[in-house]
């Protein structure tokens, strides 16, 4: 129903260029909202570390493993 009204009234009056601009404006607003939500999700647990257990990401686990491997002593080559 809304798309029919849009095509019949709004599109002929303002044109396709305005419709594209409106679409990209809505897409930009949606992107902005998602980025703010992502920032809050990342920073919120850091602000209150004592109240919630720290959830380690896969990247943190991988980095810790790599650092442990790099810190291991290297055995000298054997002379056989």
C-alpha positions as CSV (number, residue, x, y, z in Angstrom):
1,X,0.0,0.0,0.0
2,X,2.7,2.5,1.0
3,X,4.8,1.6,-2.1
4,X,1.8,2.2,-4.4
5,X,1.2,5.6,-2.8
6,X,5.0,6.4,-3.1
7,X,5.0,5.5,-6.8
8,X,1.8,7.3,-7.6
9,X,2.4,10.6,-5.6
10,X,5.9,11.1,-4.5
11,X,8.0,9.7,-7.3
12,X,6.5,11.8,-10.2
13,X,6.6,14.9,-8.1
14,X,10.2,14.7,-6.9
15,X,11.8,12.3,-9.4
16,X,14.1,9.3,-9.2
17,X,17.2,11.3,-8.1
18,X,15.4,12.4,-5.0
19,X,14.3,8.8,-4.3
20,X,17.9,7.6,-4.6
21,X,19.1,10.4,-2.3
22,X,16.5,9.5,0.3
23,X,17.5,5.9,0.1
24,X,21.2,6.6,0.6
25,X,20.3,9.0,3.5
26,X,18.4,6.3,5.2
27,X,21.2,3.8,4.5
28,X,23.7,6.3,6.1
29,X,21.5,6.8,9.1
30,X,21.2,3.0,9.6
31,X,25.0,2.6,9.2
32,X,25.6,5.3,11.8
33,X,23.2,3.7,14.3
34,X,24.8,0.3,13.8
35,X,28.3,1.8,14.4
36,X,27.2,3.5,17.6
37,X,25.6,0.3,18.8
38,X,28.8,-1.6,18.0
39,X,30.9,0.9,19.9
40,X,28.6,0.7,22.9
41,X,28.7,-3.1,22.9
42,X,32.5,-3.0,22.8
43,X,33.1,-0.2,25.3
44,X,30.4,-1.0,27.8
45,X,32.0,-4.1,29.4
46,X,35.3,-2.2,29.6
47,X,33.7,0.6,31.7
48,X,32.6,-1.9,34.4
49,X,35.1,-4.7,34.4
50,X,34.2,-5.9,38.0
51,X,30.5,-6.4,37.4
52,X,30.6,-8.6,34.3
53,X,33.1,-11.3,33.4
54,X,35.3,-10.4,30.5
55,X,34.4,-12.1,27.4
56,X,37.5,-12.9,25.3
57,X,37.1,-12.7,21.6
58,X,38.6,-15.2,19.2
59,X,41.3,-12.7,18.2
60,X,42.4,-12.3,21.8
61,X,42.7,-16.0,22.3
62,X,44.7,-16.3,19.0
63,X,47.0,-13.4,20.0
64,X,47.6,-14.9,23.5
65,X,48.5,-18.3,21.9
66,X,50.9,-16.6,19.5
67,X,52.6,-14.6,22.2
68,X,53.0,-17.8,24.3
69,X,54.6,-19.5,21.3
70,X,56.9,-16.6,20.7
71,X,58.0,-16.5,24.4
72,X,59.0,-20.2,24.4
73,X,62.7,-20.9,24.5
74,X,64.1,-22.2,21.3
75,X,66.2,-25.3,21.6
76,X,69.6,-25.2,19.9
77,X,70.0,-27.3,16.8
78,X,71.4,-30.8,17.4
79,X,74.7,-31.8,15.8
80,X,74.2,-35.4,14.6
